């Protein structure tokens, strides 16, 4: 089902709010009787200006007696994030505009700057706005005993307490053993918190599965698919672009079936969302996205984002990290009944593949003026390795033995760190070397480097 939005017509504010919250709104179709001044897509600077105005308004509502200063920007693909100072306290202020990825707004899917501004007026004050949902989720998780930052919301802007502690992503580069220990600890906290009772209490704030949403954006004839095909990265790596397009079509119906399993999932468990504590303290988790999905969904996302960081890191990083990932999965699978362990591993591989596919595609779409986040920039600088990893994961899913498939995929993470950083591709047609079926794109990468 799709709701068609008519810019400038008599849209019911509550319908707009709910439709945005549920992800039902389709492309903007201007009304014939009233067209906003401009229907051209907004610039990134336009979105920043809209968000900063909203952040200042929210500061005045929450702290009317305090001075508010907007400090550094924090690159993000999902919203405008600014570090702010309120009196002597510092916070991270997140404005998600219309609960849509920034790339979607910049592609013009939600209309012009004026159209987006009009929709923000209806959407952001709603209790169904993403900022309100995340704030309620964090309070609920804190009541359940999960360490999360304190949060407040006003005018559709989410404020979370600022911490200067490093994340697991930071530690992966300097102390991978400690980083993996912190991530394993964070994962171990979730089963006792993400209970059926918690999800019942969160029934009005459960989000859609982000992997399903991401795969749907990459289907043929969508603006995302067109932007990916037109990107500079796709022109330099056409085989990678084709692999993403084909795999997204194959994976979508499989992942949709997995999302029907009704297992509570934290939804955003990744290295840069896990704050490393002082020794002896539990890690703090950021940016929850509670939803129902397949068992192992949080494990899969943690593996996906960790392996992408490994591919962008030094060769010595791969071995200790993959060793820890092997132990992490071995511990997680012990919570699964023996008869279901094969299916659990296979589902884990599918979710790992899907999340990596979406993350890589998002990284490849460069839009004017939008600064890439550090993880996305690292991915763009190592697309040869990333292409080989995606090919290896796709091949692993053709194996009948889930255990063998899992170990094969993990082994590829080790071996791919031997591929040097990405060069500009050559057009030579030398015959491929003799490689296993899991490595056709790795052969191409080595020829291109020569």
C-alpha positions, -999 to +999 in steps of 0.1 A: +000+000+000+013+035-009-002+068+002+004+096-024+014+129-010+000+160-028+022+190-021+003+222-012-031+204-011-052+198+021-032+170+036-045+160+070-017+166+095-023+135+114-023+114+082+010+129+072+025+122+106+014+086+107+023+079+071+058+092+077+061+072+109+050+040+092+071+046+060+041+047+037+046+079+019+055+077-018+071+103-041+058+139-039+032+148-067+026+186-068-010+197-067-022+214-099-038+242-080-009+251-058+027+245-066+054+255-041+079+281-054+105+254-063+101+217-070+139+212-074+155+188-049+169+206-018+206+211-013+224+197+017+229+232+030+191+237+029+186+206+051+212+218+075+195+252+078+161+236+084+175+212+110+195+239+129+165+261+131+146+232+146+174+224+171+174+260+183+137+260+187+139+227+207+166+242+229+144+272+237+115+248+247+136+225+269+160+251+284+144+285+281+167+301+308+199+286+293+222+298+265+224+274+236+255+270+214+256+248+183+291+232+181+306+207+157+287+187+131+286+149+133+283+134+098+254+110+096+234+094+067+201+094+087+198+129+100+215+162+109+234+157+141+251+186+160+270+187+193+254+214+214+262+232+246+234+241+270+248+261+299+277+239+311+263+206+297+269+191+263+245+170+242+242+154+209+211+169+191+196+148+163+170+161+138+158+134+115+137+158+094+111+134+080+125+101+093+140+095+059+177+090+050+193+123+040+201+108+005+164+103+000+157+139+007+185+151-015+173+130-044+140+149-043+119+119-033+101+141-007+099+172-028+116+206-026+129+225+004+096+242+008+077+210+005+099+193+032+095+224+054+057+221+052+058+184+060+081+190+089+056+213+105+031+184+105+054+156+113+079+167+139+054+177+167+038+142+164+043+116+191+049+092+162+079+112+150+111+092+151+127+114+178+098+108+201+099+071+195+136+068+201+133+088+233+106+065+246+126+035+236+156+047+255+136+053+286+120+018+283+154+002+278+169+021+308+140+008+330+149-027+318+185-022+330+203-015+297+229+012+299+217+040+275+223+077+275+198+100+291+175+115+265+150+144+261+130+154+231+113+187+219+102+200+185+111+167+169+147+169+180+163+142+202+189+153+227+212+126+243+239+132+269+273+137+254+301+113+263+338+116+255+345+079+260+357+060+229+334+037+210+342+001+201+349+014+166+376+037+180+391+008+200+392-016+170+420+004+156+441+005+187+431-023+210+410-049+190+410-074+219+393-049+242+370-037+215+357-073+209+354-079+246+332-048+249+310-057+219+306-093+233+296-078+266+271-055+249+255-084+230+252-104+262+231-077+278+203-078+253+186-112+259+176-103+295+163-069+284+146-075+250+118-096+264+082-101+252+070-079+281+093-050+270+081-053+234+045-054+246+051-021+265+068-008+234+040-019+210+033+017+199+070+025+193+083-005+174+100+005+141+100-012+107+129-036+100+158-014+087+172-042+065+139-048+048+135-010+042+170-008+029+166-037+004+133-022-008+151+011-016+175-008-039+149-025-060+149-018-098+133+015-109+136+032-075+154+066-071+180+048-049+188+023-076+191+051-102+214+071-079+236+041-073+239+033-110+248+069-117+274+072-089+311+077-096+318+046-075+296+025-098+313+038-129+347+028-114+333-006-101+305-017-125+307-053-114+301-043-078+271-022-087+257-051-107+263-075-078+245-051-054+215-047-078+211-085-084+216-095-048+191-069-034+164-084-056+173-120-045+175-111-008+143-091-004+117-119-003+140-140+019+146-112+045+109-103+045+101-139+055+127-137+083+112-105+097+080-123+103+096-144+131+086-118+157+119-118+177+127-086+195+158-069+179+177-039+193+183-029+157+214-007+158+241-029+174+273-018+157+308-008+168+302+030+166+270+027+187+287+009+216+305+033+240+334+016+258+332+022+296+357+025+323+371-009+333+345-028+354+315-009+339+289-021+314+291-006+278+266+021+269+244+015+238+233+043+215+205+049+189+181+020+195+158+009+167+136-017+184+118-039+159+107-075+153+130-096+132+148-129+130+167-144+159+203-134+154+195-101+138+216-081+163+245-106+159+244-103+121+245-065+122+274-065+146+293-089+124+285-069+093+297-036+106+327-050+123+339-069+092+335-038+071+358-019+096+383-048+095+385-046+057+394-009+060+420-016+087+455-030+088+462-066+079+471-075+115+436-065+127+417-093+108+430-124+126+422-114+162+388-099+152+376-129+132+388-152+160+366-132+184+336-132+160+339-170+157+337-173+195+309-147+197+288-168+173+296-200+190+283-185+223+252-171+207+242-203+189+243-222+223+210-203+231+194-220+201+179-254+202+201-280+185+176-288+158+174-251+148+211-242+148+216-249+111+187-226+101+199-200+126+234-199+110+220-197+075+196-168+085+226-151+102+245-153+069+216-139+049+212-109+073+250-103+074+250-102+036+219-080+034+232-055+059+266-053+043+249-048+009+228-019+021+257-002+039+280-005+009+253+008-015+246+038+008+283+045+009+286+045-029+259+071-034+277+105-031+254+135-032+266+171-035+275+188-003+268+158+020+298+149+040+302+111+044+304+095+078+338+080+087+326+043+082+311+052+048+343+070+037+364+040+047+342+017+027+345+039-004+383+037-001+383-001-001+357-011-026+378-038-041+379-057-008+342-050-002+333-063-036+352-095-029+335-099+005+300-095-011+309-121-037+322-145-010+290-140+011+268-146-020+287-178-027+286-190+009+248-188+008+248-215-020+265-240+003+243-267+018+262-270+050+255-238+071+286-244+094+309-247+064+293-217+048+298-196+079+334-206+083+341-200+046+327-164+048+347-157+079+379-170+063+374-146+034+375-117+058+410-128+068+422-134+033+407-102+018+428-079+040+458-090+017+442-071-012+458-037-015+438-004-014+416+002-044+432+015-076+415+030-107+403-001-126+421-010-158+405-022-190+428-051-197+411-085-203+437-109-190+423-143-182+413-148-145+436-168-123+425-201-109+404-193-079+377-210-060+341-201-069+340-178-039+366-155-054+357-143-089+356-106-079+389-110-060+405-122-092+392-091-109+405-069-081+440-083-084+440-078-122+428-042-117+456-035-091+483-047-115 
